[in-house]
Every structure is written in C-alpha cells, then in structure tokens.
Amino acid sequence: MNEKVLIIDDEIHIVELLKFNLQTSGYNAICSYDGFDGFIKAKDEKPDLILLDWMLPNISGIEVLKKIRQDSDLKNTPVIMLTAKNMEDDKVEGLEVGADDYITKPFSVKELLARITSVMRRYGMNLENSNDELSTGNLKLNLIKHEVKIDDKKVDLTLKEFELLKLLLKNRGKVLSRNFLLDEIWGYEYYGETRTVDVHIRYLRKKLEEAGANEKYIETIRGVGYKID
C-alpha cells in the first residue's frame, strides 16, 4: 500500500495524530495547515484521497472543496470532510458541494481509517480494467474512461454520483433501497443518514437533465428507494 493521503487541517496535534496513524497503516501522508497551501499541494502531489477540515484560516474547507471539484485534474479525487460542525444543514452543504464522506470531530481514528479504506476500495473499483459500457436511452456510462455521456455531451459527475448511476444501471428494473445504496456506495453503515442518498440523486438528476437527457432515467419509488428501467 502506497496510496497518498493529503491532510489539510490547521490543528497541528490532529495533523500529527492522523499522519502517524496513516503512516502506521501504510499510507503516504502529506500535510498542509491552510486551504490555499493545501490546494496547491493537491495540484502538485495528486493525492489518492484528501482529508479536509471545514474550519481553516484564510479560506474555508468548503471553498477549498469547491475549487477541487472545479479543477480538471482533481475533480474526481475522493474527499472526506473533517469538522466540528454537526448540524444536518452543514452535512448537506458538504455533500452538495461534492464531499464523498463526512466525519465529525472528535472522531475515532479506527473509524476514520475504516472510512478511508472504504472510499479507496470504492474508488479503485471504478478504475477496473473492464470493457463494459452501460447504457439506457441516450445515456452511456463508460467504465474504462470513467465518464458519462448524454448523446455526445460529457456529463461531469462526482465519484459518488458516478457510482450511484453505475449501480442503478447494473440493476436496471430493480428497486434499490436507500439503505442498500448507502451500504454499497459508502461501504459502511451510515446509521440512518438516508438524506445522503437523496442529495446525491437530486444533483445527479439535475446534471443529466441539464446535459439533455431525453428521459427521466432515475425513478423514485416513494418510501422505498430508486430504480432505472
């Protein structure tokens, strides 16, 4: 294991704790203590995953996340938000901007490492050497290039949006519950945070519609989950 993890957090003791545990677990840990420097290091180092604190000096973590998601080289990099904020609206904001996961301080290092492993595993699954192309109507999902197109127009999706669409396409005609999607996509029990799925599905639908989807591909089964016919 030589996966590179970038830690962006201004609390030195937390950075040192994370660095020690990441290195002990076999990761290559890179550290930054403010948002501007962290973004530059992300551009230079091309990490496999970013641990990003919400409350940073000079520029907030959420603004750094926006810059990451708008950058052509970094937009598909998994990001786990670290924050003392624990209100539902804060979590939703992070997810809407493109966070792949969210953990509230103080946190268990063991749990965080498990989440990192899960995100790494899920990300790796999207890079499998497969010739499969999933499609429906004028939508095509290419597993090799990790891209989605409506007709010939590329649709920019976050990692989790891509995974959701892929899972729904692979299970066409089946209703997939929110809890199932949480477990499969996020890789661990998310303890009732089904709003996470709804937020990602809402933004996925919006992106498909804006790209010119000629059908409402993702159907909501009220009280149950989602499916693609």
MARBA-3410 file (N, C-alpha, C, O; in Angstrom, 1 decimal):
229
0.8,-1.2,0.0,0.0,0.0,0.0,0.9,1.2,0.0,1.7,1.4,0.9 ~ 0.7,2.1,-1.0,1.5,3.3,-1.1,0.6,4.5,-1.5,1.0,5.5,-2.0 ~ -0.7,4.3,-1.2,-1.7,5.4,-1.5,-1.3,6.7,-0.8,-0.9,6.6,0.4 ~ -1.5,7.8,-1.5,-1.1,9.1,-1.0,-2.3,9.8,-0.4,-3.3,10.0,-1.1 ~ -2.3,10.2,0.9,-3.4,10.9,1.5,-2.9,12.3,1.9,-1.9,12.4,2.6
-3.6,13.3,1.5,-3.3,14.7,1.8,-4.2,15.1,3.0,-5.4,15.1,2.9 ~ -3.6,15.6,4.1,-4.3,16.1,5.2,-4.2,17.6,5.2,-3.2,18.2,5.1 ~ -5.4,18.3,5.2,-5.5,19.7,5.2,-6.2,20.1,6.5,-7.5,20.0,6.5 ~ -5.5,20.5,7.5,-6.1,20.9,8.8,-5.1,21.8,9.5,-3.9,21.6,9.5 ~ -5.7,22.8,10.2,-4.8,23.8,10.9,-4.5,23.4,12.3,-3.7,24.1,13.0
-5.1,22.3,12.8,-4.8,21.9,14.2,-3.6,20.9,14.1,-3.8,19.8,13.7 ~ -2.5,21.4,14.6,-1.2,20.6,14.5,-1.3,19.3,15.1,-0.9,18.3,14.6 ~ -1.9,19.2,16.3,-2.0,17.9,17.0,-2.8,16.9,16.3,-2.6,15.7,16.3 ~ -3.9,17.4,15.6,-4.7,16.5,14.8,-4.0,16.0,13.6,-4.0,14.8,13.2 ~ -3.3,16.9,12.9,-2.5,16.5,11.8,-1.4,15.5,12.1,-1.2,14.5,11.4
-0.7,15.7,13.3,0.3,14.7,13.7,-0.3,13.4,14.0,0.3,12.3,13.7 ~ -1.5,13.4,14.7,-2.2,12.2,15.0,-2.6,11.4,13.7,-2.3,10.2,13.6 ~ -3.1,12.1,12.8,-3.5,11.5,11.5,-2.3,11.0,10.7,-2.4,9.9,10.2 ~ -1.3,11.8,10.7,-0.1,11.4,10.0,0.5,10.1,10.5,0.8,9.2,9.8 ~ 0.6,10.1,11.9,1.2,8.9,12.5,0.4,7.6,12.2,0.9,6.6,11.8
-1.0,7.7,12.3,-1.8,6.6,12.1,-1.9,6.2,10.6,-2.0,5.0,10.3 ~ -1.9,7.2,9.8,-1.9,6.8,8.3,-0.6,6.1,7.9,-0.6,5.1,7.2 ~ 0.5,6.7,8.4,1.8,6.0,8.1,1.9,4.6,8.7,2.5,3.7,8.0 ~ 1.4,4.5,9.9,1.4,3.2,10.5,0.6,2.2,9.7,0.9,1.0,9.7 ~ -0.5,2.7,9.1,-1.3,1.8,8.3,-0.9,1.6,6.9,-1.5,1.0,6.1
0.3,2.2,6.5,0.9,2.0,5.2,0.6,3.1,4.2,1.0,2.9,3.0 ~ 0.0,4.2,4.6,-0.3,5.3,3.6,0.9,6.2,3.6,1.7,6.3,4.6 ~ 1.0,7.0,2.5,2.0,8.0,2.4,1.2,9.3,2.7,0.4,9.8,1.9 ~ 1.5,9.9,3.9,0.8,11.1,4.4,1.5,12.4,4.1,2.7,12.5,4.3 ~ 0.7,13.3,3.5,1.2,14.6,3.2,0.4,15.6,4.0,-0.8,15.5,4.1
1.0,16.7,4.5,0.3,17.6,5.4,0.3,19.0,4.9,1.3,19.5,4.3 ~ -0.8,19.7,5.2,-0.9,21.1,4.9,-1.7,21.7,6.0,-2.6,21.1,6.6 ~ -1.5,23.0,6.4,-2.1,23.6,7.5,-3.0,24.8,7.1,-3.6,25.5,8.0 ~ -3.2,25.0,5.8,-4.2,26.0,5.4,-4.7,25.7,4.0,-4.1,24.9,3.3 ~ -5.9,26.3,3.7,-6.5,25.9,2.5,-5.8,26.2,1.2,-5.8,25.4,0.3
-5.2,27.4,1.1,-4.5,27.8,-0.1,-3.3,26.8,-0.4,-3.1,26.3,-1.5 ~ -2.5,26.6,0.6,-1.4,25.7,0.5,-1.9,24.3,0.2,-1.2,23.6,-0.6 ~ -3.0,23.9,0.9,-3.5,22.5,0.7,-3.9,22.3,-0.8,-3.6,21.2,-1.4 ~ -4.6,23.3,-1.4,-5.0,23.2,-2.8,-3.8,23.1,-3.7,-3.8,22.3,-4.6 ~ -2.8,23.9,-3.4,-1.5,23.8,-4.2,-0.9,22.5,-4.1,-0.4,21.9,-5.1
-0.8,21.9,-2.9,-0.2,20.6,-2.7,-1.0,19.5,-3.4,-0.5,18.6,-3.9 ~ -2.3,19.7,-3.4,-3.2,18.7,-4.1,-2.9,18.7,-5.6,-2.8,17.7,-6.2 ~ -2.7,19.9,-6.1,-2.3,20.1,-7.6,-1.0,19.4,-7.9,-0.8,18.8,-8.9 ~ 0.0,19.6,-6.9,1.3,19.1,-7.2,1.5,17.6,-6.9,2.1,16.9,-7.7 ~ 0.8,17.2,-5.8,1.0,15.8,-5.4,0.0,14.8,-6.0,0.3,13.6,-6.0
-1.1,15.3,-6.5,-2.2,14.4,-7.0,-2.5,13.2,-6.0,-2.3,12.1,-6.3 ~ -2.9,13.6,-4.8,-3.2,12.5,-3.8,-4.3,11.6,-4.2,-5.2,11.9,-5.1 ~ -4.3,10.4,-3.6,-5.4,9.4,-3.9,-6.7,9.7,-3.1,-7.8,9.3,-3.4 ~ -6.5,10.5,-2.0,-7.6,10.9,-1.1,-7.2,12.1,-0.3,-6.0,12.3,0.0 ~ -8.2,13.0,0.0,-7.9,14.2,0.7,-8.8,14.2,2.0,-10.0,14.0,1.9
-8.1,14.5,3.1,-8.8,14.7,4.4,-8.8,16.2,4.6,-7.8,16.8,4.8 ~ -10.0,16.8,4.6,-10.1,18.3,4.5,-11.0,18.8,5.7,-12.1,18.4,5.8 ~ -10.3,19.7,6.5,-11.0,20.3,7.6,-11.9,21.4,7.1,-11.6,22.1,6.1 ~ -13.1,21.5,7.7,-14.0,22.6,7.4,-13.5,24.0,7.7,-13.5,24.9,6.9 ~ -13.1,24.1,9.0,-12.7,25.4,9.5,-11.2,25.6,9.3,-10.3,25.1,10.1
-10.8,26.4,8.3,-9.4,26.6,8.0,-9.2,28.1,8.0,-10.1,28.9,7.7 ~ -7.9,28.6,8.2,-7.6,30.0,8.1,-7.6,30.4,6.7,-7.2,29.7,5.8 ~ -7.9,31.7,6.4,-7.9,32.3,5.1,-9.0,31.9,4.1,-9.6,32.7,3.5 ~ -9.1,30.6,4.0,-10.2,30.1,3.1,-10.8,28.9,3.8,-10.1,28.0,4.2 ~ -12.1,28.8,3.8,-12.8,27.6,4.4,-12.6,26.3,3.7,-12.3,26.3,2.5
-12.8,25.3,4.4,-12.7,23.9,3.7,-13.7,23.8,2.6,-13.4,23.1,1.6 ~ -14.9,24.3,2.8,-15.9,24.1,1.8,-15.5,24.9,0.5,-15.9,24.4,-0.6 ~ -14.8,26.0,0.7,-14.4,26.7,-0.5,-13.2,26.0,-1.2,-13.1,25.9,-2.4 ~ -12.4,25.3,-0.4,-11.3,24.5,-1.0,-12.0,23.4,-1.8,-11.5,23.0,-2.8 ~ -13.0,22.8,-1.2,-13.7,21.6,-1.8,-14.3,22.1,-3.2,-14.2,21.3,-4.1
-14.8,23.3,-3.2,-15.4,23.8,-4.5,-14.3,23.9,-5.5,-14.5,23.6,-6.7 ~ -13.1,24.4,-5.1,-12.0,24.6,-6.0,-11.6,23.2,-6.5,-11.2,23.0,-7.7 ~ -11.5,22.2,-5.6,-11.1,20.8,-6.0,-12.1,20.3,-7.0,-11.7,19.7,-8.0 ~ -13.4,20.4,-6.8,-14.4,19.9,-7.7,-14.5,20.6,-9.1,-15.0,20.1,-10.0 ~ -14.0,21.8,-9.1,-13.9,22.6,-10.3,-12.6,22.4,-11.1,-12.5,22.9,-12.3
-11.7,21.7,-10.5,-10.4,21.6,-11.1,-10.4,20.3,-12.0,-10.7,19.2,-11.5 ~ -9.9,20.4,-13.2,-10.0,19.2,-14.1,-9.1,18.1,-13.7,-9.4,16.9,-13.9 ~ -8.0,18.4,-13.0,-7.1,17.3,-12.5,-7.5,16.7,-11.2,-7.2,15.5,-10.9 ~ -8.3,17.4,-10.4,-8.6,16.9,-9.0,-10.1,16.6,-8.8,-10.5,16.0,-7.8 ~ -11.0,16.9,-9.8,-12.4,16.8,-9.5,-12.9,15.4,-9.1,-13.9,15.3,-8.5
-12.2,14.4,-9.5,-12.6,13.0,-9.1,-11.9,12.4,-7.9,-12.0,11.3,-7.6 ~ -11.1,13.3,-7.2,-10.3,12.9,-6.1,-11.3,12.7,-4.9,-12.0,13.7,-4.6 ~ -11.3,11.6,-4.2,-12.2,11.4,-3.0,-11.8,12.4,-1.9,-10.6,12.6,-1.7 ~ -12.8,13.0,-1.3,-12.6,14.0,-0.2,-13.4,13.6,1.0,-14.7,13.4,0.9 ~ -12.8,13.5,2.1,-13.5,13.3,3.4,-13.4,14.5,4.2,-12.3,15.0,4.5
-14.5,15.1,4.6,-14.5,16.3,5.4,-14.4,16.0,6.9,-15.0,15.1,7.4 ~ -13.5,16.8,7.5,-13.3,16.7,9.0,-13.8,18.0,9.6,-13.3,19.1,9.2 ~ -14.7,17.9,10.5,-15.2,19.2,11.1,-15.8,19.0,12.4,-16.3,17.9,12.8 ~ -15.9,20.1,13.2,-16.6,20.1,14.5,-18.0,20.4,14.3,-18.8,20.2,15.2 ~ -18.4,20.8,13.1,-19.8,21.1,12.8,-20.6,19.8,12.7,-20.2,18.8,12.2
-21.8,19.8,13.4,-22.6,18.5,13.4,-24.0,18.7,13.1,-24.9,17.9,13.3 ~ -24.4,19.9,12.5,-25.7,20.2,12.2,-26.0,19.6,10.8,-25.2,19.5,10.0 ~ -27.3,19.1,10.6,-27.7,18.5,9.4,-27.4,19.3,8.2,-27.0,18.8,7.1 ~ -27.7,20.6,8.3,-27.6,21.5,7.1,-26.1,21.6,6.7,-25.8,21.7,5.5 ~ -25.2,21.6,7.7,-23.7,21.6,7.4,-23.3,20.3,6.6,-22.6,20.4,5.6
-23.9,19.2,7.1,-23.5,17.9,6.4,-24.1,18.0,4.9,-23.4,17.6,4.0 ~ -25.3,18.5,4.8,-25.9,18.5,3.4,-25.1,19.4,2.5,-24.9,19.1,1.4 ~ -24.7,20.6,3.1,-23.9,21.5,2.3,-22.6,20.8,1.8,-22.2,21.0,0.6 ~ -21.9,20.1,2.7,-20.7,19.4,2.2,-20.9,18.4,1.2,-20.2,18.3,0.2 ~ -22.0,17.6,1.3,-22.4,16.6,0.3,-22.8,17.3,-1.0,-22.4,16.7,-2.1
-23.5,18.4,-0.9,-23.9,19.0,-2.2,-22.8,19.6,-3.0,-22.8,19.6,-4.2 ~ -21.7,20.0,-2.3,-20.6,20.6,-2.9,-19.7,19.5,-3.5,-19.0,19.7,-4.5 ~ -19.8,18.3,-2.9,-19.1,17.1,-3.5,-18.2,16.3,-2.6,-17.4,15.5,-3.0 ~ -18.4,16.5,-1.3,-17.7,15.6,-0.3,-18.1,14.2,-0.5,-19.3,13.9,-0.7 ~ -17.2,13.3,-0.4,-17.5,11.8,-0.5,-17.9,11.2,0.8,-18.6,10.2,0.9
-17.5,11.9,1.9,-17.8,11.4,3.2,-17.6,12.5,4.2,-17.1,13.6,3.8 ~ -18.1,12.3,5.4,-18.1,13.4,6.4,-18.0,12.8,7.8,-18.8,11.9,8.1 ~ -17.0,13.3,8.6,-16.9,12.8,9.9,-16.7,13.9,10.9,-15.9,14.9,10.6 ~ -17.4,13.9,12.0,-17.4,15.0,12.9,-16.4,14.8,14.1,-16.3,13.7,14.6 ~ -15.6,15.8,14.4,-14.7,15.8,15.5,-15.5,15.9,16.8,-16.5,16.6,16.9
-15.0,15.3,17.9,-13.9,14.3,17.9,-14.3,13.0,17.3,-15.5,12.6,17.4 ~ -13.4,12.3,16.6,-13.7,11.1,15.9,-12.8,10.0,16.3,-11.7,10.2,16.9 ~ -13.2,8.8,16.1,-12.4,7.6,16.3,-11.4,7.4,15.1,-11.9,7.3,14.0 ~ -10.1,7.3,15.4,-9.1,7.1,14.4,-9.4,5.8,13.7,-9.3,5.7,12.4 ~ -9.8,4.8,14.4,-10.1,3.5,13.8,-11.3,3.6,12.8,-11.2,3.0,11.7
-12.3,4.4,13.2,-13.5,4.6,12.3,-13.0,5.4,11.0,-13.4,5.0,9.9 ~ -12.2,6.4,11.2,-11.8,7.2,10.1,-10.9,6.3,9.1,-11.1,6.4,7.9 ~ -10.0,5.5,9.7,-9.2,4.6,8.8,-10.1,3.7,8.1,-9.8,3.3,6.9 ~ -11.2,3.2,8.7,-12.1,2.3,8.0,-12.8,3.0,6.9,-13.0,2.4,5.8 ~ -13.2,4.2,7.1,-13.8,5.0,6.0,-12.9,5.3,4.9,-13.3,5.2,3.7
-11.6,5.6,5.2,-10.6,5.8,4.2,-10.5,4.6,3.3,-10.4,4.6,2.1 ~ -10.3,3.4,4.0,-10.2,2.1,3.3,-11.4,1.9,2.4,-11.2,1.5,1.2 ~ -12.6,2.2,2.9,-13.8,2.0,2.1,-13.8,2.9,0.9,-14.1,2.4,-0.2 ~ -13.5,4.2,1.0,-13.5,5.1,-0.1,-12.5,4.7,-1.1,-12.7,4.7,-2.3 ~ -11.3,4.3,-0.6,-10.2,3.9,-1.5,-10.7,2.6,-2.3,-10.4,2.5,-3.5
-11.3,1.7,-1.6,-11.8,0.5,-2.3,-12.8,0.8,-3.4,-12.8,0.3,-4.5 ~ -13.8,1.7,-3.0,-14.8,2.0,-3.9,-14.2,2.8,-5.1,-14.6,2.6,-6.3 ~ -13.3,3.7,-4.9,-12.6,4.4,-6.0,-11.9,3.5,-6.9,-11.9,3.6,-8.1 ~ -11.2,2.5,-6.3,-10.4,1.5,-7.1,-11.3,0.7,-8.0,-10.9,0.3,-9.1 ~ -12.6,0.4,-7.5,-13.5,-0.4,-8.3,-13.8,0.3,-9.6,-14.1,-0.3,-10.6
-13.8,1.7,-9.6,-14.2,2.4,-10.8,-13.0,2.5,-11.8,-13.2,2.9,-12.9 ~ -11.8,2.0,-11.3,-10.7,2.0,-12.2,-10.4,0.6,-12.8,-9.3,0.4,-13.3 ~ -11.3,-0.3,-12.6,-11.1,-1.7,-13.0,-10.9,-1.7,-14.5,-11.5,-0.9,-15.3 ~ -10.1,-2.6,-15.0,-10.0,-2.8,-16.5,-11.2,-3.6,-17.0,-11.1,-4.8,-16.9 ~ -12.1,-2.9,-17.4,-13.4,-3.6,-17.9,-13.8,-3.0,-19.2,-13.6,-1.7,-19.4
-14.3,-3.8,-20.2,-14.7,-3.3,-21.4,-16.2,-3.0,-21.4,-16.8,-2.6,-22.5 ~ -16.9,-3.1,-20.3,-18.3,-2.9,-20.2,-18.7,-1.5,-20.4,-18.0,-0.6,-19.9 ~ -19.8,-1.3,-21.1,-20.4,0.1,-21.2,-21.8,-0.1,-20.9,-22.5,-1.0,-21.5 ~ -22.3,0.7,-19.9,-23.7,0.6,-19.5,-24.5,1.7,-20.2,-23.9,2.8,-20.3 ~ -25.7,1.4,-20.7,-26.4,2.5,-21.4,-27.9,2.3,-21.2,-28.4,1.2,-20.9
-28.6,3.4,-21.4,-30.1,3.4,-21.5,-30.5,4.6,-22.2,-30.0,5.7,-21.9 ~ -31.4,4.5,-23.2,-31.8,5.7,-23.9,-30.6,6.4,-24.5,-29.8,5.7,-25.2 ~ -30.5,7.7,-24.4,-29.3,8.4,-24.9,-28.2,8.6,-23.9,-27.3,9.5,-24.1 ~ -28.2,7.8,-22.9,-27.2,7.9,-21.8,-26.2,6.7,-21.9,-26.7,5.6,-22.0 ~ -24.9,7.0,-21.9,-23.9,5.9,-21.9,-22.9,6.2,-20.7,-22.5,7.3,-20.5
-22.6,5.1,-20.0,-21.6,5.1,-19.0,-20.5,4.2,-19.3,-20.6,3.0,-19.5 ~ -19.3,4.8,-19.5,-18.1,4.1,-19.8,-17.2,3.8,-18.6,-16.8,4.7,-17.9 ~ -17.1,2.5,-18.3,-16.3,2.1,-17.0,-14.8,2.3,-17.2,-14.2,2.5,-16.2 ~ -14.3,2.2,-18.4,-12.9,2.3,-18.5,-12.5,3.8,-18.4,-11.5,4.1,-17.7 ~ -13.2,4.7,-19.1,-12.8,6.1,-19.1,-13.4,6.8,-17.9,-13.1,8.0,-17.7
-14.3,6.1,-17.2,-14.9,6.7,-16.0,-15.7,8.0,-16.4,-15.5,9.0,-15.8 ~ -16.5,7.9,-17.5,-17.2,9.0,-18.0,-18.7,8.7,-18.3,-19.0,7.5,-18.7 ~ -19.5,9.7,-18.3,-20.9,9.5,-18.7,-21.2,10.5,-19.8,-20.8,11.7,-19.7 ~ -21.9,10.1,-20.8,-22.3,11.0,-21.9,-23.8,10.9,-22.2,-24.4,9.8,-22.1 ~ -24.4,12.0,-22.5,-25.7,12.1,-23.0,-25.6,12.5,-24.4,-25.1,13.6,-24.8
-26.0,11.6,-25.4,-25.6,11.7,-26.8,-24.1,11.8,-26.8,-23.4,10.9,-26.4 ~ -23.5,12.9,-27.3,-22.1,13.0,-27.4,-21.6,14.1,-26.4,-20.4,14.4,-26.4 ~ -22.4,14.5,-25.5,-22.1,15.5,-24.5,-21.7,14.9,-23.2,-22.4,14.1,-22.6 ~ -20.4,15.1,-22.7,-19.9,14.6,-21.5,-20.6,15.2,-20.3,-20.8,16.4,-20.3 ~ -20.9,14.4,-19.3,-21.6,14.9,-18.1,-20.6,14.8,-16.9,-20.1,13.7,-16.6
-20.2,15.9,-16.3,-19.3,15.8,-15.2,-19.9,15.4,-13.9,-20.8,16.2,-13.4 ~ -19.6,14.3,-13.4,-20.2,13.8,-12.2,-19.1,13.6,-11.1,-17.9,13.4,-11.4 ~ -19.5,13.7,-9.8,-18.6,13.4,-8.7,-18.4,11.9,-8.7,-19.2,11.1,-9.3 ~ -17.5,11.4,-7.9,-17.3,10.0,-7.8,-18.5,9.3,-7.3,-18.9,8.2,-7.8 ~ -19.2,9.8,-6.2,-20.4,9.2,-5.7,-21.5,9.2,-6.7,-22.3,8.2,-6.7
-21.7,10.3,-7.4,-22.7,10.3,-8.4,-22.5,9.3,-9.5,-23.4,8.6,-9.9 ~ -21.3,9.1,-9.9,-20.9,8.1,-10.9,-21.2,6.7,-10.4,-21.8,5.9,-11.1 ~ -20.8,6.4,-9.1,-21.1,5.1,-8.5,-22.6,4.8,-8.4,-23.0,3.7,-8.6 ~ -23.3,5.8,-8.0,-24.8,5.6,-7.9,-25.4,5.3,-9.2,-26.2,4.3,-9.4 ~ -25.0,6.1,-10.3,-25.6,5.8,-11.6,-25.2,4.4,-12.1,-26.0,3.7,-12.7
-23.9,4.1,-11.9,-23.4,2.8,-12.3,-24.2,1.6,-11.6,-24.6,0.7,-12.3 ~ -24.4,1.8,-10.3,-25.1,0.7,-9.6,-26.6,0.6,-10.0,-27.1,-0.5,-10.2 ~ -27.2,1.7,-10.3,-28.6,1.7,-10.7,-28.7,1.1,-12.1,-29.6,0.4,-12.4 ~ -27.7,1.4,-13.0,-27.7,0.9,-14.4,-27.5,-0.6,-14.3,-28.1,-1.4,-15.1 ~ -26.6,-1.1,-13.5,-26.3,-2.5,-13.4,-27.5,-3.3,-12.8,-27.6,-4.5,-13.0
-28.4,-2.6,-12.2,-29.6,-3.3,-11.6,-30.9,-2.7,-12.2,-31.8,-2.5,-11.5 ~ -30.8,-2.5,-13.5,-32.0,-1.9,-14.2,-33.2,-2.8,-13.9,-33.2,-4.0,-14.0 ~ -34.3,-2.0,-13.6,-35.6,-2.7,-13.3,-35.8,-3.1,-11.9,-36.9,-3.4,-11.4 ~ -34.7,-3.0,-11.1,-34.8,-3.4,-9.7,-34.9,-2.1,-8.8,-34.2,-1.1,-9.1 ~ -35.7,-2.2,-7.8,-35.8,-1.0,-6.9,-34.7,-1.2,-5.8,-34.7,-2.2,-5.1
-33.8,-0.2,-5.7,-32.7,-0.3,-4.7,-33.0,0.7,-3.6,-33.2,1.8,-3.8 ~ -33.1,0.1,-2.4,-33.5,0.9,-1.2,-32.3,1.9,-0.9,-31.2,1.8,-1.3 ~ -32.7,3.0,-0.2,-31.7,4.0,0.2,-30.7,3.3,1.1,-29.5,3.6,1.0 ~ -31.1,2.5,2.0,-30.1,1.8,2.9,-29.2,0.9,2.1,-28.0,0.8,2.5 ~ -29.7,0.2,1.1,-28.8,-0.6,0.3,-27.8,0.3,-0.5,-26.6,0.0,-0.5
-28.2,1.4,-1.0,-27.3,2.3,-1.7,-26.3,2.9,-0.8,-25.1,3.0,-1.2 ~ -26.7,3.2,0.4,-25.7,3.8,1.4,-24.6,2.7,1.7,-23.5,3.0,1.7 ~ -25.1,1.5,1.9,-24.1,0.4,2.3,-23.2,0.1,1.1,-22.0,-0.1,1.3 ~ -23.7,0.1,-0.1,-23.0,-0.3,-1.3,-22.0,0.8,-1.7,-20.9,0.5,-2.1 ~ -22.5,2.0,-1.7,-21.7,3.1,-2.3,-20.7,3.7,-1.2,-19.6,4.0,-1.5
-21.2,3.8,0.0,-20.4,4.4,1.0,-19.6,3.3,1.7,-18.6,3.7,2.4 ~ -20.0,2.1,1.6,-19.1,1.0,2.1,-19.2,0.7,3.6,-18.4,-0.1,4.1 ~ -20.1,1.3,4.3,-20.3,1.0,5.7,-21.7,1.5,6.1,-22.3,2.2,5.3 ~ -22.2,1.1,7.3,-23.5,1.5,7.7,-23.4,3.0,8.0,-22.6,3.5,8.8 ~ -24.3,3.7,7.4,-24.3,5.2,7.6,-25.3,5.6,8.6,-25.6,6.8,8.8
-25.9,4.7,9.4,-26.7,4.9,10.5,-27.8,5.9,10.3,-28.0,7.0,10.9 ~ -28.7,5.6,9.3,-29.9,6.3,9.1,-29.8,7.6,8.3,-30.8,8.3,8.1 ~ -28.6,8.0,7.8,-28.4,9.2,7.0,-28.8,9.0,5.6,-28.1,9.2,4.7 ~ -30.1,8.6,5.4,-30.6,8.3,4.0,-30.7,9.6,3.2,-30.8,9.6,2.0 ~ -30.7,10.8,3.9,-30.7,12.1,3.2,-29.5,12.2,2.3,-29.5,12.8,1.3
-28.4,11.5,2.7,-27.2,11.5,1.8,-27.5,11.0,0.4,-27.1,11.6,-0.6 ~ -28.3,9.9,0.3,-28.6,9.4,-1.0,-29.5,10.3,-1.7,-29.3,10.6,-2.9 ~ -30.5,10.9,-1.1,-31.4,11.8,-1.7,-30.7,13.0,-2.3,-31.0,13.5,-3.4 ~ -29.8,13.6,-1.5,-29.0,14.7,-2.0,-28.2,14.4,-3.3,-28.3,15.1,-4.3 ~ -27.5,13.2,-3.3,-26.7,12.8,-4.4,-27.6,12.5,-5.7,-27.3,12.9,-6.8
-28.8,11.9,-5.4,-29.7,11.6,-6.5,-30.2,12.9,-7.1,-30.4,13.0,-8.3 ~ -30.6,13.8,-6.3,-31.1,15.1,-6.8,-30.1,15.8,-7.7,-30.5,16.3,-8.7 ~ -28.9,15.8,-7.3,-27.9,16.5,-8.1,-27.5,15.7,-9.3,-27.2,16.3,-10.4 ~ -27.6,14.4,-9.2,-27.3,13.5,-10.4,-28.4,13.8,-11.4,-28.1,13.9,-12.6 ~ -29.7,13.8,-11.0,-30.8,14.0,-11.9,-30.6,15.4,-12.6,-30.8,15.5,-13.8
-30.3,16.4,-11.8,-30.1,17.7,-12.4,-29.1,17.8,-13.5,-29.3,18.4,-14.5 ~ -27.9,17.1,-13.2,-26.9,17.1,-14.2,-27.3,16.4,-15.5,-26.9,16.8,-16.6 ~ -28.0,15.3,-15.3,-28.4,14.5,-16.5,-29.4,15.4,-17.3,-29.3,15.4,-18.6 ~ -30.3,16.0,-16.6,-31.3,16.9,-17.3,-30.7,18.0,-18.0,-31.0,18.3,-19.2 ~ -29.7,18.7,-17.4,-29.0,19.8,-18.0,-28.2,19.4,-19.2,-28.0,20.2,-20.1
-27.8,18.2,-19.2,-27.0,17.7,-20.3,-27.9,17.2,-21.5,-27.3,16.9,-22.6 ~ -29.2,17.2,-21.3,-30.1,16.9,-22.4,-30.7,15.5,-22.4,-31.0,15.0,-23.4 ~ -30.8,14.9,-21.2,-31.4,13.6,-21.1,-32.8,13.6,-21.7,-33.6,14.5,-21.3 ~ -33.1,12.7,-22.5,-34.4,12.7,-23.1,-35.5,11.9,-22.4,-36.6,11.7,-22.8 ~ -35.0,11.4,-21.2,-35.9,10.6,-20.4,-35.6,10.9,-18.9,-34.5,11.4,-18.6
-36.6,10.7,-18.0,-36.4,10.8,-16.6,-35.9,9.4,-16.2,-36.7,8.5,-15.8 ~ -34.6,9.3,-16.2,-34.0,7.9,-16.0,-34.1,7.4,-14.6,-34.4,6.2,-14.5 ~ -34.0,8.2,-13.6,-34.0,7.7,-12.2,-35.4,7.9,-11.6,-35.8,9.0,-11.4 ~ -36.1,6.8,-11.4,-37.4,6.9,-10.8,-37.4,6.7,-9.3,-36.7,5.8,-8.8 ~ -38.1,7.6,-8.7,-38.3,7.5,-7.2,-39.5,6.6,-6.9,-40.6,6.8,-7.3
-39.2,5.6,-6.1,-40.3,4.7,-5.5,-40.5,5.2,-4.1,-39.8,4.8,-3.2 ~ -41.6,5.9,-4.0,-41.8,6.6,-2.7,-41.8,5.7,-1.5,-42.5,4.6,-1.5 ~ -41.0,6.0,-0.5,-40.9,5.2,0.7,-40.1,4.0,0.6,-39.9,3.3,1.6 ~ -39.5,3.8,-0.6,-38.7,2.5,-0.8,-37.3,2.9,-1.3,-36.3,2.6,-0.6 ~ -37.2,3.5,-2.5,-35.8,3.8,-3.0,-35.9,4.3,-4.4,-36.8,5.1,-4.8
-34.9,3.8,-5.2,-34.8,4.3,-6.6,-34.6,3.2,-7.6,-34.1,2.1,-7.2 ~ -34.9,3.4,-8.9,-34.6,2.4,-9.9,-34.5,3.1,-11.2,-34.9,4.2,-11.4 ~ -33.8,2.4,-12.2,-33.8,2.8,-13.6,-34.4,1.6,-14.4,-34.0,0.5,-14.2 ~ -35.3,1.9,-15.2,-36.0,0.9,-16.0,-35.2,0.6,-17.3,-35.6,-0.2,-18.1
END
